[in-house]
Amino acid sequence: MSAAACPFQSATLPDYPTRRAWPLDPPPALAEMRRAAPLARVRLWNGQEAWLVTGYAELRALLTDPRVSADNLRPNYPGANPGMTIVRRKYPTFIAMDAPEHLQQRRMLTAEFTVKRIEAMKPRLQAIVDGLLDAMVAKGPPADLVHDLTLALPITAICDLLGVPYADQPYFHDMAMVIASAHTPPERAAAASEELCDGYIGGLIDRKDADPQDDLLSRLVVNQMRPGHLTRHQLIGMARLLLVAGHETSANTMAMGVLALLENPGQKQALIDDPALLPGAVEEILRYIDPAHAGRRRTALADIEIAGVTIRAGEGIIAHNPAADRDPAAFPDPDRFDIRRDARHHVAFGYGPHQCLGQPLARAELSVLLGTLFRRLPGLALDVPVTSLTYREQSFVYGVERVPVRW
C-alpha cells in the first residue's frame, strides 16, 4: 500500500494523542486506525509527523529491527511532550540509546533486577502491603486506594532499593508529574527537570559518594561512577529513570488494575475464589491496562518496508504498545477483561533489546498487592462511579488521580 492509498494518509493528518471514550480502554480512534492499516501517519503536539504503529506483529517487528533507533538525540525523534523531551535530551538514559552504549549501561543494572533477587524482596513487599492495609483499615472507609496503597507501595519499594529517603517522596513524585504533563510549559518543565536532577538527585549521589550504604545507588557510585564507567551526569540520568519509572508505571498499573477488577465483579470473585488465578490476572492486567500510553518512541535509520508502507530513513515511529495489546490478531476478543486468558505474550513491557529491565519487580508488586488486597477486603468496592474519577490523560504515563473505595 502506498502512503497515498492509506485511508489515514492525507494532507490533513489525524492529531495524536486522541482522547479515550472509556477510562479503561485505549482511545477508539486507535482501533479504527488499526482496522484500516497497522501503521498510519499522525501529527504530534509540536506539528511533527510520525508513524503510529497499532498492529501487534508490526510493533514487535519494528522494536527488534536494527534499522530502528531508540536514540532520542536523533533529528526527528518523536518526543512525547515538552517536559519529557527536555529531560530526556539533557539527562539521557540507556533506554534511549542504541548499541553498544545501551547494553553497556543496561548490564550495570541487570543483576539488581533478576527474578531471583526480586523473589528475595517479596517478604519486604508483603510487609509493606500489610502495613499499608493495616493503616487504611484502621482509618476506615472511604479510603483513597491511590494515596493509601497503590502509590505508596512502589514508592516505598524503590526508595528501599535505591536508598532514597521515603520522606522525600512527595517532592520527587510531584516534580516527576510536572515534567511528565503535556500541560507543563517548556520553561517550567526545564526548571523542574534541572531542580529534580541536578539539585535533588545530584545531591543524593554526592552523599552516597561521601558515605556509601548498602543500596543500589551507592553500588552504582562505587562500582560505576568512581572507576569512570559512568560520569556523574550519566548517573544522574540513570538514577532519575530508576526513581521515577521505578514507581510511576507500577503505581498506575496497580490502581487501574484494581479498577478493572472492581468494574468486572465476576472476574474479581473468580480471583477471590481461586488464588491460583493470580499469575494470569497479573498478566491480563498488564495487557489490558498498560499505562505507558505514550508508546515506545523510535527513529528509522534506513528505509523500511512493512505492512505495505515505506518508513523513510529519518522518520519518527511511535510503537503503541497499548493498542498492540488490543489487537484481535494477537488476543481474541481483546476488549474483554479475562483473567483466565493466556496473556503472557503482551507487550506492556516493550519488546526486543529495550524490553523493561524492571518487569520482575513490577510483576512482584502487582502480585503481592492483588493477592493481599482481595483476601483481606473481599467486599472492596468503588465509592463513586468509575466515570466520575479524574484520569491523567495528559501525562506521559496514564493513570487515575484518586480511587475512593469502601469495604
PyMOL commands that set and color helices and strands:
alter all, ss='L'
color gray80, all
select helices_A, chain A and resi 28-36+56-63+82-90+94-96+101-113+115-139+145-150+152-162+166-180+186-210+216-225+232-262+265-273+275-289+321-324+352-354+359-376+386-388
alter helices_A, ss='H'
color red, helices_A
select strands_A, chain A and resi 39-43+49-53+68-69+143-144+296-300+304-306+309-311+316-319+381-382+404-406
alter strands_A, ss='S'
color yellow, strands_A
deselect
rebuild
show_as cartoon
